Amino acid sequence: MSKELIDPPGDFRRVSPKLVAVQEISNAITVAVFLAVLALPLVLKGAGVWPGFPAWISWVLGAAVVLWGIIEAIIIPFRVRNMRYALRADDVCVARGVLFHSSEVIPYGRIQYVDVKAGPLLRGFGLCVLQVHTASPDAHPQIDGLLRTDGDRLKDELARRGEERLAGL
């Protein structure tokens, strides 16, 4: 199988490497929240409120959450390195994936509108997420980890190209 069948040709740009730190922090927060929830039955057992609770359940589930968090922390840099996008002549292509590669190709004429979003963690690192909206419920590609200035510039460019192609229909 040729590489073109998996990754369409184009001049791909990678997202900001700062996204690794954002996703690692998000992963750590997620693991901490799950561990806190799993520790609650142990606290209730220790306080005598729930004396019959089998403590091994919380310990096993807690170990599974920690293991999952470690595996996720190892995969995140590879995942971010494989996130890329390309503005081609007639469409925008968003590709991602470490083990399972996927590419979404959206013709400019199908773009209805483009959003730029950023939560507190992304804003703290000067990053944003660009979300492309089409009429299809299945086609809403997004580009995570763009620098805020690049996201705003790309939003305007995609909107301009979308209006040009839509006018030509």
C-alpha positions as CSV (number, residue, x, y, z in Angstrom):
1,M,0.0,0.0,0.0
2,S,1.5,3.3,-1.0
3,K,1.8,6.2,1.5
4,E,-0.4,8.4,-0.8
5,L,-3.4,6.2,0.0
6,I,-3.0,7.0,3.7
7,D,-1.7,10.6,3.6
8,P,-3.0,12.7,0.7
9,P,-0.4,14.7,-1.0
10,G,0.1,18.3,0.1
11,D,2.3,20.7,1.9
12,F,1.4,19.7,5.5
13,R,2.1,22.0,8.4
14,R,2.5,20.6,11.9
15,V,0.7,22.0,15.0
16,S,2.6,23.8,17.7
17,P,4.8,21.5,19.9
18,K,3.4,23.5,22.9
19,L,0.4,21.3,22.5
20,V,2.3,18.4,24.1
21,A,2.5,20.3,27.4
22,V,-1.2,21.2,27.3
23,Q,-2.2,17.6,26.7
24,E,0.2,16.3,29.4
25,I,-1.3,18.7,31.9
26,S,-4.8,17.8,30.9
27,N,-3.9,14.1,31.2
28,A,-2.5,14.7,34.7
29,I,-5.6,16.5,35.8
30,T,-7.8,13.7,34.4
31,V,-5.8,11.1,36.3
32,A,-6.0,13.1,39.5
33,V,-9.8,13.5,39.3
34,F,-10.3,9.8,38.6
35,L,-8.0,8.9,41.6
36,A,-9.9,11.3,43.8
37,V,-13.2,9.7,42.9
38,L,-11.7,6.2,43.4
39,A,-10.3,7.2,46.8
40,L,-13.7,8.3,48.1
41,P,-14.9,4.8,49.0
42,L,-11.6,4.2,50.8
43,V,-12.1,7.4,52.8
44,L,-15.7,6.4,53.7
45,K,-14.5,2.9,54.7
46,G,-11.8,4.5,56.9
47,A,-14.3,6.8,58.5
48,G,-16.6,3.8,59.3
49,V,-19.4,5.0,57.1
50,W,-19.0,2.2,54.6
51,P,-17.2,-0.6,56.5
52,G,-18.2,-3.4,54.2
53,F,-16.6,-1.9,51.1
54,P,-13.9,-4.2,49.6
55,A,-10.9,-1.9,49.4
56,W,-9.1,-4.0,46.8
57,I,-11.6,-2.6,44.2
58,S,-10.4,0.9,44.7
59,W,-6.7,-0.2,44.7
60,V,-7.0,-2.2,41.5
61,L,-9.0,0.5,39.7
62,G,-6.6,3.2,40.9
63,A,-3.6,1.2,39.6
64,A,-5.4,0.8,36.3
65,V,-6.0,4.6,36.1
66,V,-2.4,5.3,36.9
67,L,-1.2,2.8,34.2
68,W,-3.6,4.4,31.7
69,G,-2.3,7.9,32.6
70,I,1.4,6.7,32.1
71,I,0.6,5.1,28.7
72,E,-1.3,8.2,27.6
73,A,1.7,10.4,28.7
74,I,4.0,8.3,26.6
75,I,1.7,8.5,23.5
76,I,0.9,12.2,23.7
77,P,4.2,13.5,22.1
78,F,3.8,11.0,19.2
79,R,0.1,12.0,18.7
80,V,0.9,15.7,18.6
81,R,3.8,15.2,16.2
82,N,1.4,13.4,13.8
83,M,-1.2,16.2,13.8
84,R,-0.9,18.2,10.6
85,Y,-3.0,20.2,8.1
86,A,-2.6,21.4,4.5
87,L,-4.4,24.1,2.6
88,R,-4.5,22.7,-0.9
89,A,-5.8,24.2,-4.2
90,D,-9.4,23.1,-3.7
91,D,-9.6,21.8,-0.2
92,V,-8.3,21.7,3.4
93,C,-6.8,18.4,4.6
94,V,-6.5,17.5,8.3
95,A,-4.4,14.4,9.1
96,R,-3.7,12.7,12.4
97,G,-2.9,9.4,14.1
98,V,-0.1,7.4,15.6
99,L,-1.2,3.8,15.0
100,F,-4.4,4.5,13.1
101,H,-3.9,7.3,10.6
102,S,-6.9,9.3,9.4
103,S,-7.3,12.2,7.0
104,E,-10.2,14.5,6.5
105,V,-10.5,16.4,3.3
106,I,-13.0,19.2,3.1
107,P,-13.6,21.1,-0.1
108,Y,-13.6,24.8,0.4
109,G,-17.1,25.2,-1.1
110,R,-18.5,22.9,1.6
111,I,-17.3,25.1,4.5
112,Q,-20.2,26.9,6.2
113,Y,-18.2,28.6,9.0
114,V,-15.0,28.3,11.0
115,D,-14.6,28.7,14.7
116,V,-11.5,29.4,16.8
117,K,-11.8,28.2,20.4
118,A,-9.5,28.2,23.3
119,G,-10.0,27.1,26.9
120,P,-8.1,28.4,29.8
121,L,-5.2,25.9,29.5
122,L,-4.8,26.5,25.7
123,R,-5.0,30.3,26.3
124,G,-2.3,30.1,28.9
125,F,0.0,28.5,26.3
126,G,-1.1,30.9,23.5
127,L,-2.8,28.2,21.5
128,C,-6.3,27.6,20.1
129,V,-8.4,25.0,18.3
130,L,-9.7,25.7,14.8
131,Q,-13.1,24.0,14.1
132,V,-14.4,23.8,10.5
133,H,-18.2,23.3,10.2
134,T,-19.9,21.9,7.2
135,A,-23.5,20.8,6.5
136,S,-22.5,17.1,7.1
137,P,-23.0,15.9,10.6
138,D,-20.0,13.6,10.2
139,A,-17.5,16.1,8.8
140,H,-16.3,18.6,11.4
141,P,-12.5,18.5,11.3
142,Q,-10.6,20.5,13.8
143,I,-7.0,21.5,14.0
144,D,-5.8,21.4,17.6
145,G,-2.7,23.3,18.9
146,L,-2.5,26.2,16.6
147,L,-0.8,29.4,17.8
148,R,-3.5,31.9,18.4
149,T,-2.3,34.3,15.6
150,D,-2.1,31.3,13.2
151,G,-5.6,30.2,14.2
152,D,-7.1,33.7,13.5
153,R,-5.2,34.0,10.2
154,L,-6.2,30.5,9.1
155,K,-9.8,31.1,10.1
156,D,-9.9,34.2,7.9
157,E,-8.2,32.4,5.0
158,L,-10.6,29.4,5.1
159,A,-13.6,31.7,5.3
160,R,-12.3,33.7,2.3
161,R,-11.6,30.5,0.3
162,G,-15.0,29.1,1.3
163,E,-16.9,32.2,0.1
164,E,-15.0,32.2,-3.2
165,R,-15.8,28.5,-3.9
166,L,-19.4,28.9,-2.7
167,A,-20.0,31.8,-5.0
168,G,-18.8,29.7,-7.9
169,L,-21.4,27.0,-7.3
